[in-house]
Every structure is written in C-alpha cells, then in structure tokens.
Amino acid sequence: MPGIDPKAPEKLERFKVAMGHPCSILECVIRNKVDHCLRCDQFPCELHYQQGGPFSQKTLDISKGVLGKK
C-alpha cells in the first residue's frame, strides 16, 4: 500500500494490533509522504538494512551503487 494512500494510516494501525508493533517501513513512507520506498530520495536508507524489509542487503548495496550513493 502506498504511503500516500489515505488508508495507509488505518493499515498501519491494523498492523500494530495484529503484530503487536508498528511497521517501521510503512511509518516511514507515511511520514515522508512518498508512495513507495523506491521513490524516496533517501532510498536505500538504514531502515531497510536494520529492518530486513523486502530487499536483501545485496539488493540494497547494488541500489546504492546504481544511484551513486555511499
């Protein structure tokens, strides 16, 4: 679900109830008002490395190289 979707906060709340903790990645896209991590200027960020989200570390490292980030 895109972070700019009006229903994103509702989904975040359902996730909190179901899992007992928030989804940090969904919180981040909502806070930064982006529809998806791949469209965020900060991607790949430390949150992905720390959370072990949908991208492997190798994919994140490759993305950094392609985007010219350190």
N, C-alpha and C positions, 0 to 999 in steps of 0.2 A: 504494500500500500504506500503510495507516495506520501512524503512528509507534508505536502501542501494540500492534501485531500482534507476536506472539512471533517471527515470521520476519523482521521488519524488519532486525535487525542482520545476518542472513545475506544479505539482499538488498543491504544496504549494502556488505558485503564483496565480493559478486559485481560490483557496480558499480565498486568500486575496481579490481578485477582487469581488468575489461573496458575501462574508460575510462582507467585509469592515475591516477585521482584520486577522492576521495570526492565524494558528492553532498551538498553543504552543507545543502541544504534537508531531505533525509532525516535527516541527522545531527541537525539542529535539532529536528525533531519527535520523534525518539527521545529526545534529551536532555531535552526539555521534557515528555515523556510526554503528548503530545496525538495524537489520531488523524488530524488534518489541520490544515494551517496556518489555515484559515478558522475553526477552533475555538480558536485560540490567542489569549490576551488581548493579545499583542504584535503581532498581525497588523493591518495590514501593517507589517512591520519592514524595516530597512535591508538585510537579507539578500536580500530579494526585489528591491529596487532594484539592488543590486550584482550579483546573480547573473543577472538577466534570466530568472527562472524562468517558470512557466507564465502569469504575469499581466503584462500590459503596464503601463507606467508610468502610463498614463491610468487603467487599472482600479484600480491601487493608490491613486492620488490620489483617485479617486471613493470608494473604500472608506474612506479616511481621513475624507473629508467626511461620509459616511453614519454612520460610527462616532464622529464628533465628536472626532477626533484631529488634532493639528497636524502 
